[in-house]
Amino acid sequence: MTEWPLTPEELEKMIDDDFIERAKGMGPMGWEGYAKYLKYAADVILERYKPAIKELSSQEGGRMDVPEEEWFERDVHLIYTYYLLMGLSIENLVKGIIMIRHPEYLRNNTELIKERMGTHNTIWLLNSNNIYGFTDYENILDALSKCVIWMSKYPVSLKRKNFDWGCDWVDPEAVDKLYKNLHERLDEEKERLT
C-alpha cells in the first residue's frame, strides 16, 4: 500500500507505471474502458436525437417551416455529436486491438509511435496492422473518421486545401453493430494473449 505523501520520485514512478498500463490497454482506463465511456455518452445523445427526428419528420411543410428554437430542431443536430463520440469509441477499440498485437508500439515505455498510432483513419489503422474482417464497414469507418477529424475541432478547416464537407449520414444501428464486432475482436485478442 502506498503511503502519502509520496516523494517526487515515487509520484513520477506511479505516473510512469499508469501511463504504461493505459498505453498497452491493460489499465482500468485503457483503450477498451475509454471506448465504453464514449459509447455510453453517444447512446445517451442518440436517445435525445430519436424523438427529435421523429417530431421533425412529422412536421407539415418540412424543415423549412420549423423555427430554430424548437427543441426538436435543436436536438436533431445531436446526431453529429453521436457520430463524433462513436467515431472516437471505435477508434479506441481499434487502437486497443493494435496495442495487444503490437505492444512494441510503446517506445521505451514513454511514447506511442506516432507513425503507427497517430491517426484517426481507422481503415488505415486496421489495414496497416493486418486486422481483417471489417471491409464491409469501410464506408462507416470512413464517415466516422471524418467526423472525428472535423466535428471535434472547428466549423471549418484553417486552410481551404483541407476543407471537407464533414460528416455523412450513417445508420446508428450499423454503427452499433460495428462497435459490437470490434469489441468482440478485442475480446478475442485478449483471450489469445492469455
Secondary structure, 3 states (H helix, E strand, C coil): CCCCCCCHHHHHHHHHHHHHHHHCCCCCCCHHHHHHHHHHHHHHHHHHHHHHHHHHHCCCCCHHHCCCCCHHHHHCCHHHHHHHHHHHHHHHHHHHHHHHHCHHHEECCCEECHHHHCCCCHHHHHHHCCCCCCHHHHHHHHHHHHHHHHHCCCCCCCCHHHCCCCCCCCCHHHHHHHHHHHHHHHHHHHHHHC
